Amino acid sequence: MSHSIPATLIAGDGIGPEIMDATLAVLDALQAPFSWDAQVAGLGGVKSAGDPLPPATLDSIRRTRLALKGPLETPSGGGYRSSNVRLREEFKLFANMRPARTMIPGGRFDNIDLLVFRENVEGLYMGYEHYIPIEDDPHAVAIATGVNTRQGSRHILDYAFRTAIALGRKKMTVVHKANIMKALTGIFLETAYQMHKEKYADRIALDDVIVDACCMKLVTNPWQFDALVTTNLFGDILSDLTAGLVGGLGMAPGANIGQDAAIFEAVHGSAPDIAGRGIANPTALMLAAALMLDHVAEHDKAQRLRAAISDTLNKDQVRTGDLGGSASTEAFTKAVIARL
Ligand code: NAD
């Protein structure tokens, strides 16, 4: 190994440790150049350090500026705030890129190759929420405030245009709901057209679609889209939809990119329903590791990893249960390593 790149490792909750072991085994086989600093967060952080985002974990990422992260559990309703959201805020990870590419041909939707860019730190995810009590009901009224800024919109839009162009994309589609949320999502739409005109009109086409129509179009004719860019909540929902087009959450990786740090993860959560059973599909996290290799300019290793996963799924027909196969996480991982 010619050089070593320090990186923070968070195995995560639920199926996290299982799919992270699988991913590390594959990265070892590839002789990936990372030297890992293992840390905890989420429920694991609460259990071992009494904190869903312990200071040691934050210090580690401040130092390495690079992390591979398993899914972190967040309690619904009450309880602590999402460690994922806090990590994005802490390191100003303003861009979330979630590619959806068909790896197993012959499914309901073939030849999908979409890029979803999601604004990652603003919008309705800021957690400005409160209740107004009326009489004896403490939760009589619920209020949430979304915040989108011109500067925040410019950050993600600029990243999305630049990245899409670099990856050879021909068209960007802004997804919004500016007919109803005229200010909150209107600012994003308006900024997209401004920026496109100023900087990118000669290199990529731009159009826009309302989020509800976008959902319908994605399931009737997803091939009409090339790259999508949208605000936080819409991006979260749409990227699960596009994951569904390519075989489900087990196949969808994500990159959280900021000025000073980058965190790579699977789109899916901790899958508590199958945790500890050794049957989770590690592909999404492995593909996230491939994005991380691309990020540190190890494109050859990234490509080898993607090819080995594709050959395992298609030539060897080794697949986990979510893809209709019967392979365990371990058997799938061994098959990928054999391909490497
Ligand atoms: P989930 O993504 O964990 O699971 C949804 C469904 O997909 C489940 O049936 C699960 O078994 C299946 N699934 C997910 N990943 C799979 C895989 N790799 N292989 C096979 N099947 C898989 O969503 P959820 O159940 O709504 O959320 C569980 C927890 O995860 C919650 O606490 C949530 O807050 C958290 N979460 C974390 C992240 C993250 O860390 N980035 C993202 C989403 C949800």
Residues whose N, C-alpha, C, O or C-beta is under 5 A from the ligand:
A	BS01	NAD	G70 P71 L72 E73 T74 P75 N84 L249 G250 A266 V267 H268 G269 S270 A271 P272 D273 I274 A280 N281 D322
